Amino acid sequence: MLFRCSKSEFPCRMKQTIMDLEEYLYCKFNHKGNTLAAAGKSAHIQLYTVTVHHRLKPFERKLDNETPVAFFAWSPDDRYLLSCGLRSQSKAIVWNMATLDRLVRVSNTPEDCLSTACWLPNSTQFAVAGIQGHFYLCDLTGNIERSWEGIRVIGLAALHRENTVLAADNHNRVRSYTADMDSTVVQTDKEIISIEVSKCDQFLLCTMKKGGGLQFFHLESGTLLMRLAGLKQEKDFIYSSFGGSPDESYVASGSEDKCVYIWHRSKQLPIAVLSGHTKQVNCVDWNPVIHSMLVSVSDDCTIKVWGPAPPLDSEGANAEASLHNDSLLGGGSSGNPRGFESNEDDDDEDDGMDAEDLRVTRNGGSVVSQGIPGSSQLSEGHSSRGRRYPVFLERQRTVTDVHSQSESSLGSTQDAASSLEQSSYSFGWL
């Protein structure tokens, strides 16, 4: 039985927005869940402390990388951070997180292009690789213990309990590499752009290129369990994350349509869509300890923290009962200037909502939009087949559940994805 997150703890509301002058490409919490690293097209990594109120507070010092940062990985003991560059001839750098100083720079040849990395469970060995055919297993001194030549690697991940490295390459496959052997564990029908392994080492999540969406595999057998539909991914790198519960029953991903998508592992269609970014969302990461905390980074130069809505008082409960009967209220919003940190919880108390019973339904193929300013933006003629979809907008607090239906009525993955593409989530609660 898969764990289901309590509605009162679900990350349905934007809690904080941090604005910067760079486009963020990647973010990752450490394993203790108390530090977030984020980086992008500038040559530095910004670190944030997670406060007791589940917000982000920046470190005074940044890690100055040699090139724009494409990817990084925390060691299992959180003592080190391994960063990889974005551009050609980029190197990998190991950072000592106790001192924030550079520990070692990894380079075998001047032509090295190392753009992805992972740590082995012992925290003393790591793998680095890139699309130009460089693939190394190294130790903390930078010594290359093993190399595989001619393998154009797109993404790396490591099992949490075994010294096994998984590498997605340009042959639309994921192969496992150990000290003794290597073998193909997953073969896909489209190009893979990133991979993620669950903490239990049973499941593999592959983000696919050119509309392939997310493909969810059983790792030991290589069986495709499900194609998660809804997100838009055509050309750029998008990173996804397991999380949301102790057994990682949820999957979150960025998307080229500016939204964050959340699925339950048992559902093909998303159970939540969070909107608020104004450009493509490149990476989403779930806090591994605070399961109600989700972070997304985007080309719009912002980091957004998502968390649960505060509980309703009795007056809010009456409003909720009214909304349950297919009516909505709404209003306008204003933006923040660049460089300003927005704490979304500073709004009026009555705009907080519990995700327990609040629903927005589509009746007769159109969105119910009574009383919503700007409802002309809502899509018409969307066939929902009786389903209910979630809606989250910046400074807007509408939450709905997706009600399950039998697998036989879902239709094909392509039909489900097409249905979602036709729908609009341009409404919400202020």
Secondary structure by P-SEA (a helix, b strand, c coil): cccccccccccccccbbbbcccccccccccccccbbbbbccccbbbbbbbccccbbbbbcbbbbcccccccccccccccbbbbbbccccbbbbbbccccccccbbbbccccbbbccccccccccccccccccccccccccccccccccccccccbbbbbccccbbbbbccccbbbbbcccccccccccccccccccccccccbbbbbccccccbbbbccccccccccccccccccbbbbbbbccccccccccccccccbbbbbcccccccccccccccccccccccccccccbbbbbccccbbbbbbbcccccaaaaaaaaaaaacccccccccccccccccccccccccccccccccccccccccccccccccccccccccccccbbbbbbcccbbbbbbbccccccccccaaaaaaaaaacccccccc
